[in-house]
Amino acid sequence: MFYFWNITFLMLIPALIFSIYAQIKVRTSFNKYSQIANSRGMTGAQAAQQILSANGVNNVKLDVAAGTLTDHYDPRSRTLRLSRDIFFGKSISALGIAAHESGHAMQHANKYGPLMLRNAFYPIANIGSVLAFPLFIMGFLFSFRPLIDIGIIAFTAAVIFTLITLPVEFNASKRAVQALETYRLLGSNELPMAKSVLNAAAMTYVAATAMALLQLLRLLIIRNRS
């Protein structure tokens, strides 16, 4: 109970507010520019295919992902999955997000360092995120410091993963904007709209990183006080 109600929880409030703001911002931007059709009349899938082909990335499959804003690139199967609204949509938002995910596929094809590092580190971070809090809480309840330390180390792995993710996401958005402009998929008046959607999405990753870092600091403070 001490862990959950400790006053250090107040440390997380700024990051929590920032996370809520980022989620609202990305939803607002996405919805706003989902109502505006792009002047080329292209779907997100067509834009992604054109970007990939223009960059010589011809071994990536396009598929429809279930849900909303579930768009992602799977490096294991080399599949770019776009949610239905993006895959078939012809909005500014659809092209911006499709271009962003195409950016990840280009990163993979070009062996972009941070992406390669993130992919290699993912299994460790995944285990760490699952085990960190159970180990920490058990160690705290039983006053067993080594278990607390293992939990903190496990959570640190998850924090490192979020830090590695930042340059990967920012670079994918940069590639997206360059592609949309270079291949004239969006007009000069439409490009700032796509940037707004991508910037809002990037903010969610910054918020997640801030939350992870503050959570790690909180665990360290609780450890030292125990």
N, C-alpha and C positions, 0 to 999 in steps of 0.2 A: 504493500500500500504506500509505503514511503516513496518508492520510486515514482509512482504515478502522481502523487500529490505534492511532491517536493517543490519548494519555491522556485527551483531552477527551471520549472516548466514555463515560467514567465519569459525566459530567454527565447522561447520558440515563438512567442506571439508575433513579433515583427515579421518573421519569415512566414508564419501562417497567414498573416494579412496579405503579405506580398504574393503568396501562392494563390490565394483567393482572387486577388486583383488580376494576376496573370491569366488565370483560367477565364475570368469574365472578359478580359481584354481579347483573348484569342477567340472566344466564342462570338463576341460582338463583331470583331473584324471579319471573321470567317462568314458570319451570317450576312453582314452588310454587303460584302463583295461577292457573295453567292447570288445576289439578286441582279448583278450586272454582268451581262453576257460579253465575252471578248469579241472584238471586231473581226477576228479571223473566222469565227464560228467553229473553232476547233474544240474537240473534247479533251479532257485531261489525258486520256489514253493516247490519243493521236499526238499530243504535244510531247508526252514522255517518249513515245516511239521515235519521233523525229529527233529529239535531243540525243537519245541513245545512238541512233543510226549515224547522226552527224559526227559523233565522237568515237565511232568505231566499236561501240559496245553492242555486239550483235548476239551475244549468248545469254541475254536476260529475257525471261518470260514476263509477260504482263498478265495479271490476274485480278479478279474482283475480290475484295476483302469484305467480310460481314461487318456491320456496324457503321458508326459515323466517326470520322476523324481517327480511323484505325489504320491509316495509310502507313506503309513501312516497306523497307527493302530487306529481304531475307538473303544474306550472303551465302548461307549453306546451300540453298537450292537455286540461288541466282534468280530469284523471283521478285518482281516489283508488284506489290499488292496495293491496289487503290480502292478505297471505299466506293460504293456505287455512285454517290453524288460526285465524286472526283473522276472516276473512270469514264462515266457517260456525260458528266456535266460540262457545260460550255461557259462557265462563269470565270471571272478573274481569279476567284479563290481556287477553282479547280485547276487552272493552269499553274498557279503559283505553287500549290502543294505537289502537283504532279512533277513539276520541274525540280522541286526540292528533293523528292524521293529519287528522281533520276540522278541528282547530284550524288546521292549515296552510292548508286550503282556505278557511277563514274569513279568515285573514290576507290571502290573495290577493284575496278578494272585497272586503275592506275597505282594500286597498292599504296594508297595514301597512308602515311605513317600512323597518325592518331587512330584511324579506323582499324588498321591492322592490330594495333596495340589494344584497342577496346575489344575487338573480337577475341583476342587471345586471353584477355583478362576477364572476360564475361563469366566463365565457369566459376572462377574463384570468387568474384563479386556476388554471383548468384547464391552460392553456398553461404557466403558471409552474411548476406541480407536475411537469409532464412534462419540462421543459427544465432546471430548476434544477440538479439534481445532475450530469447529463452536462456541462453548461457549466462548473460549478464544478470538477469533476474534471479536465476537459480543460485548463482554465486553470491548474490547479495542476500538472499533469504537464508542461505546456509552459512553466511559469513566466511566464504571460501574465496579468498583473493585471487588465486590462480585462475579460477573459472570466470571471475569478473574480467580479468585481463584478457583472457581468450575471447570473451564476448566483445570487448573493445577492439581487439585486433581484427576480429571478423567484421565488425561494423566499419572499421577503417578501410577495409578492402572495398566495401560498397561505396564509401565516400570517394575513394580514389577513382572508381568507375564513373561516378557522376562528374568528376573533374575532367576526366579524359573525354567524356561525352561532349563537353562544351565546344572545343575546337572542331569536333566532327560535325556538329549541328551548324555552327556558324559558317564553316567552309561549304557545307552542302547548300546553304541558303545563298552564299556568294556565287557559287557555281550556277544556281538556279537563275538568279537575276542576270548574270552574264549570258546564259543561254537564251533566256526570254528576249533579251535585247539583241544579241548577235544574230539569232535566227528570225528575228522580227515576228515572234509569236504574239507579242503584245505591242501596242502602240506606245508612243512616248507619254501619252496622257494616262495610259493604263498601268504602266510599269510601277509608278508610286503606290498604286492600290495593292498590287501583288507584294511589294516590299512591306506594306503595312501588315498584311496577313503573316508574312514570314517573320517579321520583327516581333509580332505578338506571340507567335509560336516559340521563338527563341527565348522569350522572356520566361516561359514556363520552365525551361531547362535551367535558367539562372536561378529561379525561385527554388527549384528542387535542390540545386547545389547549396544554396544558402541554408535551406532547412537541414540538409545532411551535415553541413559543417557545424551548425549550432547544436544539432543533436549530439554530435561527437564531443563537442566541448562540454555539453551537459553531462554526458556519461563520465567524462574525465573528472569533472567537479564532484559528482556523486561518489565516484571511486575514492577520491582523495579524502572525502569527508566520512567515508564508511569506516 
